[in-house]
Amino acid sequence: MSTNTIISEKELFIKMVMSNWDLQISRMNSLLAKLSDEDLSSPTAPGRNTGVYLLGHLAAVSDGMFTILGLGEKLNPAMDELFVRKPEDSGLQKPSIAELKEYWNKVNTLLSEKMSQVAPEEWFNRHTAISEEDFAKEPHRNKLNIVINRTSHISYHLGQLVYLVKK
Amino acid sequence: MSTNTIISEKELFIKMVMSNWDLQISRMNSLLAKLSDEDLSSPTAPGRNTGVYLLGHLAAVSDGMFTILGLGEKLNPAMDELFVRKPEDSGLQKPSIAELKEYWNKVNTLLSEKMSQVAPEEWFNRHTAISEEDFAKEPHRNKLNIVINRTSHISYHLGQLVYLVKK
C-alpha cells in the first residue's frame, strides 16, 4: 500500500486484522519448513495430538471459513470429520502428510485471495453462523471477528506444534 | 452495552478486539482454576517451560502493556527480567505460585480498567514502541494492534498450558 493512499477507518482496521492473520499463517509455514515428516508424525507432548493431526485440524478449520464468511464452498468437506469433529484416535483413514500440506497451502492461498476481494463494508456484516436476531444485539460478531478469532486459534495450536522442534 | 446505543465504527472495532482479549483472559483464568500448584510446577511437555514460568511470562507481558500503551508504569518491572528476558533455567530466584497468581490478577484487573477508559480515537494512535516515522508509513501499527497481537500471544501459551490438565 502506498504511503500516500488515504484509507478509510474500516480499511485500516481490516488491515490490522489481516496483518495479524498473515503473521500467524507465515509463522505456521516457517515452522512446517523446519519439521521433517518424522517430526510431524510425533505427538506434540506425551499422549497429545501429533503434528499431522494439528496440521489437518488447522487446514480444516481454515477451510470452514469459506462457508462461514460466505466466500464459497469448502475445498474438502470430508476433512472436517477427520480433523475437527473426530479426535486423532478415531481410527479413520487419514491423508498423507504431503496431501495435508498441499491441502493447507491450497486452502490458505485461496482464502487469502478471496478475503482480499471482500469489500470493506462487507466485513462488518453478519457471518453465517450467527442469527439475524443475535447479530442485531451484538454487531461486533461480524465476519471480521471470525478472522480475529481464528487468528487466535492458529496461535493456540502453534504453541503446541513448536514443541515438535527438537531442542 | 444497551442494544439501543448507537456506537461509532471505532467503538465497534474496539469492542471486537476487547471481546477477543477478554475471552483469552477468561480462558486462562478458567484453566488456572483447574490446575493444582503441583500441576503448575510441572513442565508443559518434557524439557519445556513449566506452568509457573508461563504464568509469570504472561503476567509480565501484560504488565509491559501499561508502558507500551501509555497507561502508566509497570506494576512490577523486575518480573520482566525473570520471565521475559531470561529463560526458565536462569537460576534466578522466582516468586511463589501464590504471588504470581496475585500478580497476574492485579495486572489484568488494572489493565482492563485502564483500557476501558481509553478514548476511542486514542486507540488508533501510535504506541510507544514504534517511531513517528514508521507509524506515518504503517498506521495500522497502533495501540489497538498491540492488543490484537497480545491476544494471540496469550492463545499461543494457553495451547501449551492446557497440556498440564491431566487426561
Chai-1 contact restraints between the chains, C-beta under 6 A:
chainA,res_idxA,chainB,res_idxB,connection_type,confidence,min_distance_angstrom,max_distance_angstrom,comment,restraint_id
A,T3,B,K137,contact,1.0,0.0,6.0,A-B,restraint_1
A,E9,B,E9,contact,1.0,0.0,6.0,A-B,restraint_2
A,L12,B,H140,contact,1.0,0.0,6.0,A-B,restraint_3
A,F13,B,F13,contact,1.0,0.0,6.0,A-B,restraint_4
A,K15,B,H140,contact,1.0,0.0,6.0,A-B,restraint_5
A,M16,B,H140,contact,1.0,0.0,6.0,A-B,restraint_6
A,M16,B,N145,contact,1.0,0.0,6.0,A-B,restraint_7
A,N20,B,I148,contact,1.0,0.0,6.0,A-B,restraint_8
A,A45,B,A45,contact,1.0,0.0,6.0,A-B,restraint_9
A,A45,B,Y163,contact,1.0,0.0,6.0,A-B,restraint_10
A,G47,B,K167,contact,1.0,0.0,6.0,A-B,restraint_11
A,K137,B,T3,contact,1.0,0.0,6.0,A-B,restraint_12
A,H140,B,L12,contact,1.0,0.0,6.0,A-B,restraint_13
A,H140,B,K15,contact,1.0,0.0,6.0,A-B,restraint_14
A,H140,B,M16,contact,1.0,0.0,6.0,A-B,restraint_15
A,N145,B,M16,contact,1.0,0.0,6.0,A-B,restraint_16
A,I148,B,N20,contact,1.0,0.0,6.0,A-B,restraint_17
A,T151,B,S152,contact,1.0,0.0,6.0,A-B,restraint_18
A,S152,B,T151,contact,1.0,0.0,6.0,A-B,restraint_19
A,S152,B,S152,contact,1.0,0.0,6.0,A-B,restraint_20
A,S152,B,S155,contact,1.0,0.0,6.0,A-B,restraint_21
A,S155,B,S152,contact,1.0,0.0,6.0,A-B,restraint_22
A,S155,B,S155,contact,1.0,0.0,6.0,A-B,restraint_23
A,S155,B,Y156,contact,1.0,0.0,6.0,A-B,restraint_24
A,Y156,B,S155,contact,1.0,0.0,6.0,A-B,restraint_25
A,Y156,B,L158,contact,1.0,0.0,6.0,A-B,restraint_26
A,Y156,B,G159,contact,1.0,0.0,6.0,A-B,restraint_27
A,H157,B,G159,contact,1.0,0.0,6.0,A-B,restraint_28
A,L158,B,Y156,contact,1.0,0.0,6.0,A-B,restraint_29
A,G159,B,Y156,contact,1.0,0.0,6.0,A-B,restraint_30
A,G159,B,H157,contact,1.0,0.0,6.0,A-B,restraint_31
A,G159,B,G159,contact,1.0,0.0,6.0,A-B,restraint_32
A,G159,B,Q160,contact,1.0,0.0,6.0,A-B,restraint_33
A,Q160,B,G159,contact,1.0,0.0,6.0,A-B,restraint_34
A,Y163,B,A45,contact,1.0,0.0,6.0,A-B,restraint_35
A,K167,B,G47,contact,1.0,0.0,6.0,A-B,restraint_36
